[in-house]
Structure formats: structure tokens, C-alpha cells
Amino acid sequence: MNMIDNNVRVLAIDDDPFDLEMIHRYLSRAGFTVTRAESGARAWQMLHEPERPRPHVILLDRAMPEIDGL
């Protein structure tokens, strides 16, 4: 039974494609609406797109190249 409000938007950020896919699958099955970004730079770009709804939660890898989670 899905107990999560489907209106909760999550932005998942990870440079490892396998990890990002697993995060997406797990959270989607739990009822979250998940958007993926493969880098910090891409996530930053997505957050500044005016037509894109803002996420309620950001889940990110802290140890990414270029722009990390810290």
C-alpha cells in the first residue's frame, strides 16, 4: 500500500548512473515524484528553469566531481 502523497517532488542528484537509477526506482515505488540529475551542474541548471516545479526534497551525493554536495 502506498502511504506517500504523490505530490511530494524529489530531486535526486548523483554522478553514478547505477546509484541514480536505484534511488529513482526505490523512491518512485514508494510514491514520490522523482526527477534525476547526473551532476551538480545539471541540478543547478534544473533548479533555475522557471517552468520546472521546485522540489520539496533534494537528495544528493556529497562526493561528486566539479560541484559536490557540500
PDB file of N, CA, C and O in Angstrom:
ATOM      1  N   MET A   1       0.842  -1.180   0.000  1.00  0.00           N
ATOM      2  CA  MET A   1       0.000   0.000   0.000  1.00  0.00           C
ATOM      3  C   MET A   1       0.888   1.245   0.000  1.00  0.00           C
ATOM      4  O   MET A   1       1.833   1.333   0.784  1.00  0.00           O
ATOM      5  N   ASN A   2       0.591   2.200  -0.869  1.00  0.00           N
ATOM      6  CA  ASN A   2       1.350   3.437  -0.978  1.00  0.00           C
ATOM      7  C   ASN A   2       0.861   4.432   0.065  1.00  0.00           C
ATOM      8  O   ASN A   2      -0.307   4.819   0.059  1.00  0.00           O
ATOM      9  N   MET A   3       1.749   4.843   0.954  1.00  0.00           N
ATOM     10  CA  MET A   3       1.381   5.767   2.028  1.00  0.00           C
ATOM     11  C   MET A   3       1.910   7.178   1.782  1.00  0.00           C
ATOM     12  O   MET A   3       1.670   8.063   2.602  1.00  0.00           O
ATOM     13  N   ILE A   4       2.618   7.415   0.686  1.00  0.00           N
ATOM     14  CA  ILE A   4       3.235   8.699   0.403  1.00  0.00           C
ATOM     15  C   ILE A   4       2.310   9.527  -0.485  1.00  0.00           C
ATOM     16  O   ILE A   4       1.708   9.011  -1.426  1.00  0.00           O
ATOM     17  N   ASP A   5       2.208  10.804  -0.176  1.00  0.00           N
ATOM     18  CA  ASP A   5       1.468  11.739  -1.011  1.00  0.00           C
ATOM     19  C   ASP A   5       2.215  11.884  -2.340  1.00  0.00           C
ATOM     20  O   ASP A   5       3.380  12.279  -2.346  1.00  0.00           O
ATOM     21  N   ASN A   6       1.575  11.578  -3.448  1.00  0.00           N
ATOM     22  CA  ASN A   6       2.221  11.627  -4.757  1.00  0.00           C
ATOM     23  C   ASN A   6       2.624  13.029  -5.185  1.00  0.00           C
ATOM     24  O   ASN A   6       3.271  13.186  -6.220  1.00  0.00           O
ATOM     25  N   ASN A   7       2.268  14.032  -4.435  1.00  0.00           N
ATOM     26  CA  ASN A   7       2.634  15.397  -4.779  1.00  0.00           C
ATOM     27  C   ASN A   7       4.001  15.789  -4.230  1.00  0.00           C
ATOM     28  O   ASN A   7       4.451  16.909  -4.471  1.00  0.00           O
ATOM     29  N   VAL A   8       4.668  14.910  -3.507  1.00  0.00           N
ATOM     30  CA  VAL A   8       5.996  15.213  -2.972  1.00  0.00           C
ATOM     31  C   VAL A   8       7.027  15.004  -4.078  1.00  0.00           C
ATOM     32  O   VAL A   8       7.201  13.895  -4.585  1.00  0.00           O
ATOM     33  N   ARG A   9       7.708  16.097  -4.442  1.00  0.00           N
ATOM     34  CA  ARG A   9       8.698  16.061  -5.520  1.00  0.00           C
ATOM     35  C   ARG A   9      10.105  15.959  -4.929  1.00  0.00           C
ATOM     36  O   ARG A   9      10.468  16.709  -4.023  1.00  0.00           O
ATOM     37  N   VAL A  10      10.885  15.023  -5.456  1.00  0.00           N
ATOM     38  CA  VAL A  10      12.265  14.804  -5.010  1.00  0.00           C
ATOM     39  C   VAL A  10      13.189  15.005  -6.196  1.00  0.00           C
ATOM     40  O   VAL A  10      12.937  14.494  -7.287  1.00  0.00           O
ATOM     41  N   LEU A  11      14.268  15.760  -5.975  1.00  0.00           N
ATOM     42  CA  LEU A  11      15.333  15.882  -6.965  1.00  0.00           C
ATOM     43  C   LEU A  11      16.486  15.031  -6.459  1.00  0.00           C
ATOM     44  O   LEU A  11      17.072  15.327  -5.417  1.00  0.00           O
ATOM     45  N   ALA A  12      16.814  13.965  -7.200  1.00  0.00           N
ATOM     46  CA  ALA A  12      17.916  13.066  -6.839  1.00  0.00           C
ATOM     47  C   ALA A  12      19.116  13.412  -7.712  1.00  0.00           C
ATOM     48  O   ALA A  12      19.009  13.472  -8.937  1.00  0.00           O
ATOM     49  N   ILE A  13      20.266  13.639  -7.063  1.00  0.00           N
ATOM     50  CA  ILE A  13      21.476  14.056  -7.773  1.00  0.00           C
ATOM     51  C   ILE A  13      22.593  13.084  -7.438  1.00  0.00           C
ATOM     52  O   ILE A  13      22.960  12.923  -6.274  1.00  0.00           O
ATOM     53  N   ASP A  14      23.136  12.433  -8.468  1.00  0.00           N
ATOM     54  CA  ASP A  14      24.247  11.502  -8.276  1.00  0.00           C
ATOM     55  C   ASP A  14      24.973  11.323  -9.597  1.00  0.00           C
ATOM     56  O   ASP A  14      24.342  11.235 -10.651  1.00  0.00           O
ATOM     57  N   ASP A  15      26.303  11.267  -9.544  1.00  0.00           N
ATOM     58  CA  ASP A  15      27.073  11.103 -10.775  1.00  0.00           C
ATOM     59  C   ASP A  15      27.239   9.643 -11.174  1.00  0.00           C
ATOM     60  O   ASP A  15      27.758   9.353 -12.252  1.00  0.00           O
ATOM     61  N   ASP A  16      26.811   8.729 -10.327  1.00  0.00           N
ATOM     62  CA  ASP A  16      26.882   7.301 -10.649  1.00  0.00           C
ATOM     63  C   ASP A  16      25.536   6.874 -11.231  1.00  0.00           C
ATOM     64  O   ASP A  16      24.535   6.871 -10.513  1.00  0.00           O
ATOM     65  N   PRO A  17      25.488   6.511 -12.519  1.00  0.00           N
ATOM     66  CA  PRO A  17      24.215   6.167 -13.167  1.00  0.00           C
ATOM     67  C   PRO A  17      23.466   5.023 -12.479  1.00  0.00           C
ATOM     68  O   PRO A  17      22.240   5.062 -12.381  1.00  0.00           O
ATOM     69  N   PHE A  18      24.185   4.015 -12.007  1.00  0.00           N
ATOM     70  CA  PHE A  18      23.527   2.880 -11.335  1.00  0.00           C
ATOM     71  C   PHE A  18      22.858   3.346 -10.046  1.00  0.00           C
ATOM     72  O   PHE A  18      21.694   3.033  -9.794  1.00  0.00           O
ATOM     73  N   ASP A  19      23.596   4.094  -9.235  1.00  0.00           N
ATOM     74  CA  ASP A  19      23.033   4.593  -7.973  1.00  0.00           C
ATOM     75  C   ASP A  19      21.831   5.491  -8.229  1.00  0.00           C
ATOM     76  O   ASP A  19      20.824   5.403  -7.527  1.00  0.00           O
ATOM     77  N   LEU A  20      21.935   6.349  -9.228  1.00  0.00           N
ATOM     78  CA  LEU A  20      20.837   7.252  -9.540  1.00  0.00           C
ATOM     79  C   LEU A  20      19.598   6.481  -9.977  1.00  0.00           C
ATOM     80  O   LEU A  20      18.480   6.844  -9.609  1.00  0.00           O
ATOM     81  N   GLU A  21      19.785   5.430 -10.753  1.00  0.00           N
ATOM     82  CA  GLU A  21      18.657   4.594 -11.178  1.00  0.00           C
ATOM     83  C   GLU A  21      18.013   3.886  -9.984  1.00  0.00           C
ATOM     84  O   GLU A  21      16.787   3.818  -9.893  1.00  0.00           O
ATOM     85  N   MET A  22      18.825   3.364  -9.078  1.00  0.00           N
ATOM     86  CA  MET A  22      18.286   2.676  -7.899  1.00  0.00           C
ATOM     87  C   MET A  22      17.519   3.639  -6.989  1.00  0.00           C
ATOM     88  O   MET A  22      16.456   3.296  -6.472  1.00  0.00           O
ATOM     89  N   ILE A  23      18.057   4.831  -6.800  1.00  0.00           N
ATOM     90  CA  ILE A  23      17.358   5.851  -5.999  1.00  0.00           C
ATOM     91  C   ILE A  23      16.018   6.172  -6.645  1.00  0.00           C
ATOM     92  O   ILE A  23      14.995   6.245  -5.964  1.00  0.00           O
ATOM     93  N   HIS A  24      16.026   6.365  -7.965  1.00  0.00           N
ATOM     94  CA  HIS A  24      14.796   6.684  -8.684  1.00  0.00           C
ATOM     95  C   HIS A  24      13.763   5.571  -8.539  1.00  0.00           C
ATOM     96  O   HIS A  24      12.599   5.832  -8.236  1.00  0.00           O
ATOM     97  N   ARG A  25      14.190   4.338  -8.754  1.00  0.00           N
ATOM     98  CA  ARG A  25      13.255   3.202  -8.644  1.00  0.00           C
ATOM     99  C   ARG A  25      12.669   3.085  -7.241  1.00  0.00           C
ATOM    100  O   ARG A  25      11.458   2.944  -7.079  1.00  0.00           O
ATOM    101  N   TYR A  26      13.524   3.145  -6.241  1.00  0.00           N
ATOM    102  CA  TYR A  26      13.076   2.967  -4.857  1.00  0.00           C
ATOM    103  C   TYR A  26      12.085   4.067  -4.456  1.00  0.00           C
ATOM    104  O   TYR A  26      11.015   3.780  -3.917  1.00  0.00           O
ATOM    105  N   LEU A  27      12.448   5.322  -4.722  1.00  0.00           N
ATOM    106  CA  LEU A  27      11.580   6.423  -4.316  1.00  0.00           C
ATOM    107  C   LEU A  27      10.293   6.470  -5.131  1.00  0.00           C
ATOM    108  O   LEU A  27       9.235   6.804  -4.597  1.00  0.00           O
ATOM    109  N   SER A  28      10.372   6.141  -6.418  1.00  0.00           N
ATOM    110  CA  SER A  28       9.167   6.115  -7.250  1.00  0.00           C
ATOM    111  C   SER A  28       8.195   5.053  -6.763  1.00  0.00           C
ATOM    112  O   SER A  28       6.990   5.293  -6.687  1.00  0.00           O
ATOM    113  N   ARG A  29       8.720   3.884  -6.435  1.00  0.00           N
ATOM    114  CA  ARG A  29       7.861   2.810  -5.912  1.00  0.00           C
ATOM    115  C   ARG A  29       7.242   3.178  -4.569  1.00  0.00           C
ATOM    116  O   ARG A  29       6.166   2.693  -4.218  1.00  0.00           O
ATOM    117  N   ALA A  30       7.928   4.037  -3.821  1.00  0.00           N
ATOM    118  CA  ALA A  30       7.402   4.486  -2.529  1.00  0.00           C
ATOM    119  C   ALA A  30       6.355   5.582  -2.702  1.00  0.00           C
ATOM    120  O   ALA A  30       5.704   5.972  -1.733  1.00  0.00           O
ATOM    121  N   GLY A  31       6.187   6.085  -3.931  1.00  0.00           N
ATOM    122  CA  GLY A  31       5.135   7.048  -4.196  1.00  0.00           C
ATOM    123  C   GLY A  31       5.601   8.471  -4.424  1.00  0.00           C
ATOM    124  O   GLY A  31       4.772   9.360  -4.618  1.00  0.00           O
ATOM    125  N   PHE A  32       6.908   8.716  -4.408  1.00  0.00           N
ATOM    126  CA  PHE A  32       7.420  10.062  -4.651  1.00  0.00           C
ATOM    127  C   PHE A  32       7.494  10.335  -6.155  1.00  0.00           C
ATOM    128  O   PHE A  32       7.623   9.410  -6.957  1.00  0.00           O
ATOM    129  N   THR A  33       7.411  11.604  -6.524  1.00  0.00           N
ATOM    130  CA  THR A  33       7.670  12.028  -7.884  1.00  0.00           C
ATOM    131  C   THR A  33       9.137  12.409  -7.944  1.00  0.00           C
ATOM    132  O   THR A  33       9.555  13.366  -7.291  1.00  0.00           O
ATOM    133  N   VAL A  34       9.927  11.674  -8.720  1.00  0.00           N
ATOM    134  CA  VAL A  34      11.383  11.823  -8.700  1.00  0.00           C
ATOM    135  C   VAL A  34      11.894  12.378 -10.023  1.00  0.00           C
ATOM    136  O   VAL A  34      11.524  11.907 -11.099  1.00  0.00           O
ATOM    137  N   THR A  35      12.744  13.382  -9.920  1.00  0.00           N
ATOM    138  CA  THR A  35      13.473  13.924 -11.055  1.00  0.00           C
ATOM    139  C   THR A  35      14.944  13.638 -10.801  1.00  0.00           C
ATOM    140  O   THR A  35      15.414  13.742  -9.668  1.00  0.00           O
ATOM    141  N   ARG A  36      15.674  13.276 -11.859  1.00  0.00           N
ATOM    142  CA  ARG A  36      17.087  12.911 -11.712  1.00  0.00           C
ATOM    143  C   ARG A  36      17.993  13.943 -12.364  1.00  0.00           C
ATOM    144  O   ARG A  36      17.655  14.533 -13.390  1.00  0.00           O
ATOM    145  N   ALA A  37      19.160  14.148 -11.741  1.00  0.00           N
ATOM    146  CA  ALA A  37      20.225  14.962 -12.322  1.00  0.00           C
ATOM    147  C   ALA A  37      21.526  14.201 -12.139  1.00  0.00           C
ATOM    148  O   ALA A  37      21.805  13.679 -11.060  1.00  0.00           O
ATOM    149  N   GLU A  38      22.327  14.142 -13.208  1.00  0.00           N
ATOM    150  CA  GLU A  38      23.556  13.345 -13.187  1.00  0.00           C
ATOM    151  C   GLU A  38      24.778  14.133 -12.723  1.00  0.00           C
ATOM    152  O   GLU A  38      25.883  13.593 -12.684  1.00  0.00           O
ATOM    153  N   SER A  39      24.588  15.402 -12.373  1.00  0.00           N
ATOM    154  CA  SER A  39      25.704  16.211 -11.870  1.00  0.00           C
ATOM    155  C   SER A  39      25.155  17.389 -11.077  1.00  0.00           C
ATOM    156  O   SER A  39      23.982  17.748 -11.181  1.00  0.00           O
ATOM    157  N   GLY A  40      26.032  17.971 -10.290  1.00  0.00           N
ATOM    158  CA  GLY A  40      25.646  19.169  -9.557  1.00  0.00           C
ATOM    159  C   GLY A  40      25.324  20.322 -10.488  1.00  0.00           C
ATOM    160  O   GLY A  40      24.401  21.098 -10.239  1.00  0.00           O
ATOM    161  N   ALA A  41      26.103  20.427 -11.577  1.00  0.00           N
ATOM    162  CA  ALA A  41      25.860  21.493 -12.550  1.00  0.00           C
ATOM    163  C   ALA A  41      24.488  21.346 -13.203  1.00  0.00           C
ATOM    164  O   ALA A  41      23.777  22.333 -13.388  1.00  0.00           O
ATOM    165  N   ARG A  42      24.116  20.116 -13.552  1.00  0.00           N
ATOM    166  CA  ARG A  42      22.800  19.879 -14.164  1.00  0.00           C
ATOM    167  C   ARG A  42      21.683  20.180 -13.167  1.00  0.00           C
ATOM    168  O   ARG A  42      20.664  20.766 -13.533  1.00  0.00           O
ATOM    169  N   ALA A  43      21.870  19.786 -11.924  1.00  0.00           N
ATOM    170  CA  ALA A  43      20.858  20.069 -10.899  1.00  0.00           C
ATOM    171  C   ALA A  43      20.679  21.570 -10.723  1.00  0.00           C
ATOM    172  O   ALA A  43      19.554  22.059 -10.624  1.00  0.00           O
ATOM    173  N   TRP A  44      21.791  22.298 -10.685  1.00  0.00           N
ATOM    174  CA  TRP A  44      21.736  23.755 -10.541  1.00  0.00           C
ATOM    175  C   TRP A  44      20.952  24.365 -11.707  1.00  0.00           C
ATOM    176  O   TRP A  44      20.130  25.262 -11.514  1.00  0.00           O
ATOM    177  N   GLN A  45      21.217  23.869 -12.914  1.00  0.00           N
ATOM    178  CA  GLN A  45      20.508  24.344 -14.097  1.00  0.00           C
ATOM    179  C   GLN A  45      19.008  24.056 -13.989  1.00  0.00           C
ATOM    180  O   GLN A  45      18.177  24.913 -14.289  1.00  0.00           O
ATOM    181  N   MET A  46      18.679  22.844 -13.558  1.00  0.00           N
ATOM    182  CA  MET A  46      17.275  22.457 -13.430  1.00  0.00           C
ATOM    183  C   MET A  46      16.542  23.315 -12.402  1.00  0.00           C
ATOM    184  O   MET A  46      15.381  23.673 -12.599  1.00  0.00           O
ATOM    185  N   LEU A  47      17.220  23.639 -11.315  1.00  0.00           N
ATOM    186  CA  LEU A  47      16.596  24.443 -10.263  1.00  0.00           C
ATOM    187  C   LEU A  47      16.310  25.868 -10.719  1.00  0.00           C
ATOM    188  O   LEU A  47      15.496  26.562 -10.109  1.00  0.00           O
ATOM    189  N   HIS A  48      16.962  26.304 -11.773  1.00  0.00           N
ATOM    190  CA  HIS A  48      16.761  27.667 -12.263  1.00  0.00           C
ATOM    191  C   HIS A  48      15.905  27.740 -13.525  1.00  0.00           C
ATOM    192  O   HIS A  48      15.803  28.797 -14.147  1.00  0.00           O
ATOM    193  N   GLU A  49      15.293  26.624 -13.904  1.00  0.00           N
ATOM    194  CA  GLU A  49      14.360  26.628 -15.030  1.00  0.00           C
ATOM    195  C   GLU A  49      12.996  27.055 -14.510  1.00  0.00           C
ATOM    196  O   GLU A  49      12.385  26.336 -13.719  1.00  0.00           O
ATOM    197  N   PRO A  50      12.505  28.223 -14.944  1.00  0.00           N
ATOM    198  CA  PRO A  50      11.268  28.763 -14.355  1.00  0.00           C
ATOM    199  C   PRO A  50      10.038  27.887 -14.552  1.00  0.00           C
ATOM    200  O   PRO A  50       9.125  27.920 -13.727  1.00  0.00           O
ATOM    201  N   GLU A  51       9.992  27.103 -15.630  1.00  0.00           N
ATOM    202  CA  GLU A  51       8.801  26.286 -15.887  1.00  0.00           C
ATOM    203  C   GLU A  51       8.802  24.980 -15.090  1.00  0.00           C
ATOM    204  O   GLU A  51       7.776  24.304 -15.008  1.00  0.00           O
ATOM    205  N   ARG A  52       9.942  24.625 -14.506  1.00  0.00           N
ATOM    206  CA  ARG A  52      10.053  23.363 -13.774  1.00  0.00           C
ATOM    207  C   ARG A  52       9.597  23.564 -12.319  1.00  0.00           C
ATOM    208  O   ARG A  52      10.057  24.495 -11.657  1.00  0.00           O
ATOM    209  N   PRO A  53       8.708  22.713 -11.820  1.00  0.00           N
ATOM    210  CA  PRO A  53       8.288  22.828 -10.413  1.00  0.00           C
ATOM    211  C   PRO A  53       9.474  22.585  -9.474  1.00  0.00           C
ATOM    212  O   PRO A  53      10.316  21.727  -9.739  1.00  0.00           O
ATOM    213  N   ARG A  54       9.533  23.332  -8.398  1.00  0.00           N
ATOM    214  CA  ARG A  54      10.614  23.193  -7.418  1.00  0.00           C
ATOM    215  C   ARG A  54      10.424  21.894  -6.627  1.00  0.00           C
ATOM    216  O   ARG A  54       9.296  21.514  -6.312  1.00  0.00           O
ATOM    217  N   PRO A  55      11.532  21.217  -6.308  1.00  0.00           N
ATOM    218  CA  PRO A  55      11.411  20.002  -5.496  1.00  0.00           C
ATOM    219  C   PRO A  55      11.134  20.345  -4.031  1.00  0.00           C
ATOM    220  O   PRO A  55      11.527  21.403  -3.541  1.00  0.00           O
ATOM    221  N   HIS A  56      10.462  19.446  -3.357  1.00  0.00           N
ATOM    222  CA  HIS A  56      10.269  19.578  -1.916  1.00  0.00           C
ATOM    223  C   HIS A  56      11.501  19.077  -1.170  1.00  0.00           C
ATOM    224  O   HIS A  56      11.844  19.570  -0.096  1.00  0.00           O
ATOM    225  N   VAL A  57      12.163  18.073  -1.777  1.00  0.00           N
ATOM    226  CA  VAL A  57      13.317  17.421  -1.159  1.00  0.00           C
ATOM    227  C   VAL A  57      14.415  17.291  -2.205  1.00  0.00           C
ATOM    228  O   VAL A  57      14.146  16.978  -3.365  1.00  0.00           O
ATOM    229  N   ILE A  58      15.665  17.535  -1.785  1.00  0.00           N
ATOM    230  CA  ILE A  58      16.818  17.298  -2.652  1.00  0.00           C
ATOM    231  C   ILE A  58      17.680  16.236  -1.977  1.00  0.00           C
ATOM    232  O   ILE A  58      18.114  16.401  -0.837  1.00  0.00           O
ATOM    233  N   LEU A  59      17.919  15.156  -2.694  1.00  0.00           N
ATOM    234  CA  LEU A  59      18.754  14.061  -2.211  1.00  0.00           C
ATOM    235  C   LEU A  59      19.992  14.030  -3.083  1.00  0.00           C
ATOM    236  O   LEU A  59      19.886  13.838  -4.294  1.00  0.00           O
ATOM    237  N   LEU A  60      21.181  14.218  -2.485  1.00  0.00           N
ATOM    238  CA  LEU A  60      22.367  14.331  -3.316  1.00  0.00           C
ATOM    239  C   LEU A  60      23.572  13.600  -2.765  1.00  0.00           C
ATOM    240  O   LEU A  60      23.720  13.380  -1.563  1.00  0.00           O
ATOM    241  N   ASP A  61      24.418  13.239  -3.698  1.00  0.00           N
ATOM    242  CA  ASP A  61      25.707  12.627  -3.408  1.00  0.00           C
ATOM    243  C   ASP A  61      26.649  13.750  -2.985  1.00  0.00           C
ATOM    244  O   ASP A  61      26.759  14.762  -3.678  1.00  0.00           O
ATOM    245  N   ARG A  62      27.321  13.579  -1.864  1.00  0.00           N
ATOM    246  CA  ARG A  62      28.217  14.625  -1.381  1.00  0.00           C
ATOM    247  C   ARG A  62      29.562  14.631  -2.088  1.00  0.00           C
ATOM    248  O   ARG A  62      30.245  15.654  -2.076  1.00  0.00           O
ATOM    249  N   ALA A  63      29.961  13.543  -2.694  1.00  0.00           N
ATOM    250  CA  ALA A  63      31.300  13.429  -3.275  1.00  0.00           C
ATOM    251  C   ALA A  63      31.250  13.311  -4.792  1.00  0.00           C
ATOM    252  O   ALA A  63      31.595  12.272  -5.355  1.00  0.00           O
ATOM    253  N   MET A  64      30.814  14.390  -5.451  1.00  0.00           N
ATOM    254  CA  MET A  64      30.765  14.403  -6.908  1.00  0.00           C
ATOM    255  C   MET A  64      31.874  15.320  -7.426  1.00  0.00           C
ATOM    256  O   MET A  64      32.300  16.233  -6.719  1.00  0.00           O
ATOM    257  N   PRO A  65      32.342  15.086  -8.645  1.00  0.00           N
ATOM    258  CA  PRO A  65      33.346  15.981  -9.226  1.00  0.00           C
ATOM    259  C   PRO A  65      32.723  17.341  -9.577  1.00  0.00           C
ATOM    260  O   PRO A  65      31.506  17.449  -9.724  1.00  0.00           O
ATOM    261  N   GLU A  66      33.526  18.328  -9.704  1.00  0.00           N
ATOM    262  CA  GLU A  66      33.163  19.683 -10.102  1.00  0.00           C
ATOM    263  C   GLU A  66      32.330  20.389  -9.032  1.00  0.00           C
ATOM    264  O   GLU A  66      32.865  21.231  -8.310  1.00  0.00           O
ATOM    265  N   ILE A  67      31.066  20.080  -8.909  1.00  0.00           N
ATOM    266  CA  ILE A  67      30.207  20.694  -7.886  1.00  0.00           C
ATOM    267  C   ILE A  67      29.734  19.562  -6.985  1.00  0.00           C
ATOM    268  O   ILE A  67      28.945  18.719  -7.412  1.00  0.00           O
ATOM    269  N   ASP A  68      30.207  19.534  -5.746  1.00  0.00           N
ATOM    270  CA  ASP A  68      29.822  18.436  -4.855  1.00  0.00           C
ATOM    271  C   ASP A  68      28.639  18.846  -3.974  1.00  0.00           C
ATOM    272  O   ASP A  68      28.170  19.982  -4.031  1.00  0.00           O
ATOM    273  N   GLY A  69      28.180  17.921  -3.179  1.00  0.00           N
ATOM    274  CA  GLY A  69      27.030  18.139  -2.325  1.00  0.00           C
ATOM    275  C   GLY A  69      27.259  19.040  -1.129  1.00  0.00           C
ATOM    276  O   GLY A  69      26.305  19.462  -0.475  1.00  0.00           O
ATOM    277  N   LEU A  70      28.519  19.339  -0.838  1.00  0.00           N
ATOM    278  CA  LEU A  70      28.802  20.224   0.283  1.00  0.00           C
ATOM    279  C   LEU A  70      28.573  21.667  -0.105  1.00  0.00           C
ATOM    280  O   LEU A  70      28.762  22.564   0.716  1.00  0.00           O
TER     281      LEU A  70
END
